[in-house]
Amino acid sequence: MSWDNDYRVLVAAMRDAGDTALRAARDGFQIHTKADQSPVTSADHAVNEVLQDRLLGAFPEDGWLSEESPDTNARLTRPRVWIIDPIDGTKAFIRREPEFCISVALIEDGRPVLAAIFNPSTDELYTAQRGQGLRLNDKPRSTPVQSPAPHPIVALSPHEIRLGRFTSVEAHLAPRPMHSIAWAIALAAGGAIHGVMTFEPENEWDVAAGALLIEESGGVVRDVAGQPLRFNQSTPRYDGFLAMAAGFPDALASQLFTLPRPAR
């Protein structure tokens, strides 16, 4: 099946959204604090509005799940649902660090079928249609199986490193600080790093687009119990995940899956 028309609409929307984010970074933005004490900016909301206008304007019957939109059960009745993180890595955006991105996935039957992750600071737009491979800036991206010597590079949360959650496996990997979950997964899909791991609760919008990018590059994404992820759930949340690029060492994956999980 082809999603060529959806792809064209999505790419144009991502470019417009990226321009909006960069304009806000240049001209200034407001910062607010959410109920969970995480920051959100006026740029997050502006990007969300651009994506909603472009995507639902083109496909008004689709459902919508975004970090910056009120969630309703209406999406559960729709055969197609867009899952959006307008700016993933808001703290990096606030600090003007090129580690934030815009993340969008189209979900059908619980699986991502179309995905895009765009870092406007570096002008890197990763995209994928299910079954058609990974693309970077609209060109096919062939990701060779990586040699992880001397150690696989795995993106980890600095907070979890400080808590010591990965102490028992630190000798077997090279940690990379993770400031944006979605961007870290895109980097793994593109071959810059080998994997992404967290035991922190994550939302579907953090992972949905990256999951398809990883799959289309030959890797896999699993929850911390080792099970495939499903999307557009009534509670769109996971207790962590492991994203593995093609060639990720089986022995290290087994070690990561058997690490003690934090109490909830």
C-alpha positions as CSV (number, residue, x, y, z in Angstrom):
1,M,0.0,0.0,0.0
2,S,1.2,3.5,-0.8
3,W,0.8,6.7,1.3
4,D,2.3,8.9,-1.4
5,N,-0.2,11.7,-1.1
6,D,-0.1,11.6,2.7
7,Y,3.7,11.7,2.5
8,R,3.7,14.9,0.3
9,V,1.3,16.6,2.7
10,L,3.3,15.6,5.7
11,V,6.6,16.7,4.3
12,A,5.2,20.1,3.4
13,A,3.7,20.4,6.9
14,M,6.9,19.5,8.6
15,R,8.9,22.1,6.6
16,D,6.3,24.8,7.6
17,A,6.4,23.6,11.2
18,G,10.2,23.7,11.2
19,D,10.2,27.3,9.9
20,T,7.8,28.2,12.6
21,A,10.0,26.8,15.3
22,L,13.2,28.5,13.9
23,R,11.3,31.8,13.7
24,A,10.3,31.5,17.3
25,A,13.9,30.6,18.4
26,R,15.1,33.7,16.5
27,D,12.4,36.2,17.6
28,G,11.7,35.0,21.1
29,F,9.0,32.9,22.8
30,Q,7.1,32.6,26.1
31,I,7.8,29.8,28.6
32,H,5.2,28.3,30.8
33,T,5.2,25.3,33.3
34,K,2.7,22.5,32.9
35,A,0.9,20.7,35.7
36,D,3.7,18.0,35.7
37,Q,6.3,20.8,36.1
38,S,7.7,20.3,32.6
39,P,8.2,23.4,30.4
40,V,6.2,24.3,27.4
41,T,6.7,27.3,25.1
42,S,4.6,29.4,22.8
43,A,6.6,27.8,20.0
44,D,5.3,24.3,21.0
45,H,1.7,25.6,20.6
46,A,2.5,27.5,17.3
47,V,4.0,24.3,15.8
48,N,1.1,22.3,17.0
49,E,-1.3,24.7,15.3
50,V,0.6,24.5,12.0
51,L,0.6,20.7,11.9
52,Q,-3.1,20.5,12.9
53,D,-4.1,23.0,10.2
54,R,-2.1,21.3,7.5
55,L,-2.8,17.6,8.4
56,L,-6.4,17.7,9.6
57,G,-7.1,20.3,6.9
58,A,-6.1,17.8,4.3
59,F,-7.5,14.7,6.1
60,P,-10.5,16.0,8.2
61,E,-11.7,12.5,9.1
62,D,-8.5,11.4,10.8
63,G,-8.0,11.3,14.6
64,W,-5.5,13.4,16.5
65,L,-3.3,12.8,19.5
66,S,-0.8,15.5,20.3
67,E,1.2,16.5,23.4
68,E,-0.2,20.0,23.1
69,S,-3.8,19.3,22.3
70,P,-6.6,18.1,24.7
71,D,-7.0,14.3,24.3
72,T,-10.5,12.8,23.7
73,N,-11.8,9.3,23.1
74,A,-12.8,10.3,19.5
75,R,-9.5,9.2,18.2
76,L,-10.2,5.6,19.3
77,T,-13.0,5.4,16.8
78,R,-11.0,6.6,13.8
79,P,-9.2,4.2,11.5
80,R,-6.4,6.7,11.0
81,V,-4.8,8.8,13.7
82,W,-2.0,11.4,13.6
83,I,0.3,11.2,16.7
84,I,2.2,14.5,17.2
85,D,5.0,15.9,19.4
86,P,5.3,19.5,18.2
87,I,8.6,20.0,19.8
88,D,10.3,17.1,21.5
89,G,13.2,18.3,23.6
90,T,11.6,21.5,24.7
91,K,14.4,22.1,27.3
92,A,17.0,21.9,24.4
93,F,14.9,24.3,22.4
94,I,14.8,26.8,25.2
95,R,18.6,26.5,25.5
96,R,18.9,26.9,21.7
97,E,20.6,23.6,21.5
98,P,20.2,21.7,18.1
99,E,18.8,18.6,19.9
100,F,15.1,19.3,19.5
101,C,12.8,18.0,16.8
102,I,9.3,17.8,15.5
103,S,7.8,14.3,15.4
104,V,4.8,13.1,13.5
105,A,3.4,9.6,12.8
106,L,0.3,8.4,11.0
107,I,-1.2,5.3,12.7
108,E,-3.4,2.6,11.1
109,D,-4.6,-0.4,13.0
110,G,-2.3,0.3,15.9
111,R,0.9,0.6,13.8
112,P,2.7,3.6,12.3
113,V,2.5,3.6,8.5
114,L,4.0,7.0,7.8
115,A,6.5,8.9,9.9
116,A,8.6,12.1,10.0
117,I,11.1,13.5,12.5
118,F,12.6,16.9,11.6
119,N,15.4,18.7,13.3
120,P,15.1,22.2,11.8
121,S,18.3,23.4,13.4
122,T,20.4,20.9,11.3
123,D,17.9,20.7,8.4
124,E,17.6,16.9,8.8
125,L,14.2,15.4,7.9
126,Y,13.9,11.7,8.4
127,T,10.8,10.1,6.8
128,A,9.4,6.6,6.2
129,Q,6.4,4.9,4.6
130,R,5.8,1.4,5.8
131,G,7.6,-1.1,3.6
132,Q,9.5,1.6,1.6
133,G,12.6,2.2,3.6
134,L,14.1,5.1,5.4
135,R,14.6,8.5,3.7
136,L,16.7,11.5,4.8
137,N,15.7,14.9,3.2
138,D,13.6,12.9,0.7
139,K,16.5,10.7,-0.5
140,P,16.8,6.9,0.3
141,R,19.0,6.4,3.3
142,S,20.7,3.0,3.4
143,T,21.8,2.2,6.9
144,P,24.5,-0.5,7.0
145,V,24.7,-2.9,9.9
146,Q,27.0,-1.1,12.3
147,S,30.0,-2.5,14.0
148,P,29.5,-1.5,17.7
149,A,33.3,-1.8,18.6
150,P,34.6,-0.9,21.0
151,H,31.1,-0.4,22.6
152,P,27.6,0.3,21.2
153,I,26.6,4.0,21.6
154,V,23.3,4.0,23.5
155,A,21.3,7.2,24.2
156,L,20.4,7.3,27.9
157,S,18.6,9.9,30.1
158,P,21.2,11.8,32.2
159,H,18.6,11.6,35.0
160,E,18.6,7.8,34.9
161,I,22.4,7.6,34.7
162,R,22.5,9.7,37.9
163,L,20.1,7.3,39.5
164,G,22.4,4.4,38.6
165,R,19.9,2.4,36.6
166,F,22.5,1.3,34.1
167,T,25.5,0.8,36.4
168,S,25.7,-2.9,35.8
169,V,25.9,-2.5,32.0
170,E,27.9,0.7,31.7
171,A,31.1,-1.3,31.0
172,H,29.4,-2.7,27.9
173,L,28.1,0.5,26.2
174,A,29.1,4.0,25.5
175,P,26.3,6.3,26.9
176,R,25.1,9.3,24.9
177,P,23.1,12.0,26.8
178,M,19.5,12.0,25.5
179,H,17.9,15.5,25.3
180,S,15.2,14.5,22.9
181,I,13.8,11.0,22.8
182,A,12.4,11.3,19.3
183,W,15.7,12.8,17.9
184,A,17.7,10.0,19.6
185,I,15.6,7.4,17.9
186,A,16.0,9.1,14.5
187,L,19.8,9.1,15.0
188,A,19.7,5.4,15.7
189,A,17.6,4.8,12.6
190,G,20.1,6.9,10.6
191,G,23.1,5.0,11.9
192,A,24.7,7.7,14.1
193,I,24.2,5.7,17.3
194,H,23.2,2.1,18.1
195,G,20.3,2.4,20.4
196,V,18.0,4.3,22.8
197,M,17.0,3.0,26.3
198,T,14.8,4.4,29.0
199,F,12.8,3.1,32.0
200,E,11.0,6.4,32.4
201,P,7.3,6.5,31.5
202,E,7.0,7.8,27.9
203,N,4.1,8.8,25.8
204,E,3.1,7.5,22.4
205,W,4.1,10.9,20.8
206,D,7.6,10.4,22.0
207,V,8.0,7.1,20.2
208,A,5.5,6.6,17.4
209,A,7.4,8.2,14.5
210,G,10.8,6.9,15.6
211,A,9.4,3.4,15.8
212,L,8.7,3.3,12.1
213,L,12.0,5.0,11.2
214,I,13.8,2.3,13.2
215,E,11.8,-0.6,11.6
216,E,12.4,0.8,8.1
217,S,16.1,0.9,8.7
218,G,16.2,-2.7,9.8
219,G,16.0,-2.3,13.6
220,V,13.3,-2.9,16.2
221,V,11.6,-1.1,19.1
222,R,10.3,-3.0,22.1
223,D,8.8,-2.1,25.5
224,V,10.8,-2.9,28.6
225,A,9.1,-6.4,28.7
226,G,10.4,-7.1,25.2
227,Q,7.0,-6.7,23.5
228,P,6.2,-4.8,20.3
229,L,4.6,-1.4,20.8
230,R,1.0,-0.7,19.9
231,F,-0.3,2.8,19.2
232,N,-3.5,4.8,19.7
233,Q,-4.1,3.1,23.0
234,S,-6.8,4.5,25.4
235,T,-3.9,5.3,27.7
236,P,-1.1,6.3,25.3
237,R,1.8,5.6,27.6
238,Y,4.6,3.0,28.1
239,D,6.8,2.1,31.0
240,G,9.9,2.7,29.0
241,F,11.3,1.1,25.8
242,L,14.4,0.0,24.0
243,A,15.1,1.1,20.4
244,M,17.7,-1.0,18.6
245,A,19.4,-0.2,15.3
246,A,20.2,-2.9,12.9
247,G,23.1,-5.0,14.3
248,F,22.5,-4.1,17.9
249,P,24.3,-6.8,20.0
250,D,21.9,-9.5,21.2
251,A,23.8,-10.0,24.4
252,L,23.5,-6.3,25.3
253,A,19.8,-6.3,24.5
254,S,19.3,-9.3,26.8
255,Q,21.2,-7.5,29.6
256,L,19.1,-4.4,29.2
257,F,15.8,-6.2,29.1
258,T,16.7,-8.0,32.4
259,L,17.7,-4.9,34.3
260,P,15.5,-4.2,37.4
261,R,12.6,-2.0,36.6
262,P,11.8,1.0,38.8
263,A,8.8,0.7,41.1
264,R,5.7,2.6,39.9
